[in-house]
């Protein structure tokens, strides 16, 4: 019975790990290319958005003159960021490849999607 429990737990752990997106795909410098708010792509300037995700789990983000730094990690299809002095934020990674990432966000009931391309 004990061996059965250990085997079940091992399989469950492996299955959970396989659902995580590959964090290595996110490492690098990213430039905003499209930002839609409630389906409208003309409300925000995506090109002023830049993210740098480092291998050590730190990141830097800038939007115009605003900058933030902190830590990041991926769990499942979610990206979690924790900027210095702020609460942790979560966004769904709708798409993640070696050249493109799409953030699916919901800010106070407003649906936003941001597409970034690797520099």
C-alpha positions as a LaTeX table, in Angstrom:
\begin{tabular}{lrrr}
\hline
Residue & $x$ (\AA) & $y$ (\AA) & $z$ (\AA) \\
\hline
Unk1 & 0.00 & 0.00 & 0.00 \\
Unk2 & 2.84 & 2.38 & 0.87 \\
Unk3 & 4.53 & 1.68 & $-2.48$ \\
Unk4 & 1.25 & 2.31 & $-4.29$ \\
Unk5 & 0.90 & 5.69 & $-2.57$ \\
Unk6 & 4.49 & 6.64 & $-3.47$ \\
Unk7 & 3.95 & 5.63 & $-7.10$ \\
Unk8 & 0.68 & 7.58 & $-7.28$ \\
Unk9 & 2.32 & 10.67 & $-5.76$ \\
Unk10 & 5.25 & 10.45 & $-8.20$ \\
Unk11 & 2.90 & 10.21 & $-11.20$ \\
Unk12 & 0.80 & 13.11 & $-9.90$ \\
Unk13 & 3.92 & 15.24 & $-9.41$ \\
Unk14 & 5.19 & 14.49 & $-12.92$ \\
Unk15 & 1.80 & 15.27 & $-14.45$ \\
Unk16 & 1.65 & 18.61 & $-12.63$ \\
Unk17 & 5.15 & 19.55 & $-13.77$ \\
Unk18 & 4.36 & 18.79 & $-17.40$ \\
Unk19 & 1.64 & 21.46 & $-17.42$ \\
Unk20 & 4.11 & 24.24 & $-16.59$ \\
Unk21 & 5.27 & 26.30 & $-19.55$ \\
Unk22 & 9.00 & 26.33 & $-20.28$ \\
Unk23 & 10.37 & 29.26 & $-18.25$ \\
Unk24 & 13.50 & 29.33 & $-20.44$ \\
Unk25 & 11.40 & 30.61 & $-23.34$ \\
Unk26 & 10.62 & 33.78 & $-21.35$ \\
Unk27 & 14.24 & 34.61 & $-20.47$ \\
Unk28 & 15.51 & 37.60 & $-22.46$ \\
Unk29 & 14.46 & 41.05 & $-23.66$ \\
Unk30 & 10.92 & 41.67 & $-24.91$ \\
Unk31 & 9.34 & 44.61 & $-26.74$ \\
Unk32 & 5.61 & 45.33 & $-26.81$ \\
Unk33 & 4.02 & 45.05 & $-30.25$ \\
Unk34 & 0.24 & 45.01 & $-29.59$ \\
Unk35 & $-1.92$ & 45.94 & $-26.59$ \\
Unk36 & $-5.68$ & 45.54 & $-26.72$ \\
Unk37 & $-8.11$ & 46.81 & $-24.09$ \\
Unk38 & $-11.59$ & 45.24 & $-24.31$ \\
Unk39 & $-10.70$ & 44.24 & $-27.89$ \\
Unk40 & $-9.61$ & 47.76 & $-28.94$ \\
Unk41 & $-5.95$ & 48.01 & $-30.03$ \\
Unk42 & $-5.92$ & 51.82 & $-30.20$ \\
Unk43 & $-6.05$ & 52.71 & $-26.49$ \\
Unk44 & $-2.46$ & 52.00 & $-25.39$ \\
Unk45 & 1.00 & 52.36 & $-26.92$ \\
Unk46 & 2.44 & 48.84 & $-26.82$ \\
Unk47 & 5.78 & 49.89 & $-28.29$ \\
Unk48 & 6.66 & 51.79 & $-25.10$ \\
Unk49 & 6.53 & 48.53 & $-23.08$ \\
Unk50 & 9.73 & 46.57 & $-22.44$ \\
Unk51 & 10.38 & 43.55 & $-20.24$ \\
Unk52 & 13.62 & 41.81 & $-19.37$ \\
Unk53 & 13.30 & 38.41 & $-17.69$ \\
Unk54 & 16.55 & 37.10 & $-16.23$ \\
Unk55 & 17.56 & 33.49 & $-15.62$ \\
Unk56 & 18.01 & 34.19 & $-11.89$ \\
Unk57 & 14.26 & 34.92 & $-11.53$ \\
Unk58 & 14.53 & 38.72 & $-11.56$ \\
Unk59 & 12.92 & 41.05 & $-14.07$ \\
Unk60 & 12.78 & 44.69 & $-15.12$ \\
Unk61 & 9.75 & 46.24 & $-16.80$ \\
Unk62 & 9.31 & 49.70 & $-18.26$ \\
Unk63 & 6.34 & 51.56 & $-19.70$ \\
Unk64 & 7.20 & 55.07 & $-20.81$ \\
Unk65 & 8.95 & 56.72 & $-17.86$ \\
Unk66 & 7.71 & 54.13 & $-15.32$ \\
Unk67 & 10.00 & 51.27 & $-14.32$ \\
Unk68 & 9.69 & 48.36 & $-11.94$ \\
Unk69 & 12.00 & 45.60 & $-10.81$ \\
Unk70 & 11.33 & 42.42 & $-8.94$ \\
Unk71 & 11.13 & 38.65 & $-9.14$ \\
Unk72 & 9.16 & 36.33 & $-11.40$ \\
Unk73 & 8.19 & 32.69 & $-11.80$ \\
Unk74 & 5.86 & 30.56 & $-13.92$ \\
Unk75 & 3.36 & 28.08 & $-12.51$ \\
Unk76 & 1.13 & 26.27 & $-14.98$ \\
Unk77 & 0.15 & 28.83 & $-17.61$ \\
Unk78 & 0.47 & 31.78 & $-15.19$ \\
Unk79 & 3.29 & 34.29 & $-14.86$ \\
Unk80 & 3.71 & 35.68 & $-11.35$ \\
Unk81 & 5.65 & 38.91 & $-10.78$ \\
Unk82 & 6.46 & 40.55 & $-7.49$ \\
Unk83 & 7.79 & 44.09 & $-7.84$ \\
Unk84 & 9.66 & 45.67 & $-4.97$ \\
Unk85 & 7.18 & 47.23 & $-2.53$ \\
Unk86 & 4.09 & 45.88 & $-4.35$ \\
Unk87 & 1.78 & 42.88 & $-4.13$ \\
Unk88 & 2.36 & 39.86 & $-6.35$ \\
Unk89 & 0.63 & 40.06 & $-9.75$ \\
Unk90 & $-0.57$ & 37.18 & $-11.92$ \\
Unk91 & $-1.21$ & 37.10 & $-15.68$ \\
Unk92 & $-2.16$ & 34.18 & $-17.89$ \\
Unk93 & 0.32 & 33.34 & $-20.62$ \\
Unk94 & $-1.99$ & 32.82 & $-23.58$ \\
Unk95 & 0.98 & 32.07 & $-25.82$ \\
Unk96 & 4.69 & 31.59 & $-25.14$ \\
Unk97 & 7.26 & 30.74 & $-27.80$ \\
Unk98 & 10.91 & 31.56 & $-28.46$ \\
Unk99 & 9.88 & 34.75 & $-30.30$ \\
Unk100 & 6.48 & 35.82 & $-28.93$ \\
Unk101 & 4.56 & 36.03 & $-25.65$ \\
Unk102 & 0.93 & 37.06 & $-25.13$ \\
Unk103 & $-0.19$ & 38.24 & $-21.68$ \\
Unk104 & $-3.91$ & 37.78 & $-20.99$ \\
Unk105 & $-4.74$ & 40.24 & $-18.20$ \\
Unk106 & $-7.81$ & 41.35 & $-16.29$ \\
Unk107 & $-7.41$ & 44.63 & $-14.45$ \\
Unk108 & $-10.44$ & 45.51 & $-12.34$ \\
Unk109 & $-12.79$ & 43.83 & $-14.81$ \\
Unk110 & $-11.10$ & 45.27 & $-17.90$ \\
Unk111 & $-9.87$ & 42.63 & $-20.35$ \\
Unk112 & $-6.39$ & 43.39 & $-21.71$ \\
Unk113 & $-4.04$ & 41.43 & $-23.96$ \\
Unk114 & $-0.45$ & 42.40 & $-24.58$ \\
Unk115 & 1.72 & 40.84 & $-27.26$ \\
Unk116 & 5.49 & 41.14 & $-26.93$ \\
Unk117 & 8.20 & 40.02 & $-29.33$ \\
Unk118 & 11.72 & 38.97 & $-28.42$ \\
Unk119 & 14.40 & 41.52 & $-29.22$ \\
\hline
\end{tabular}
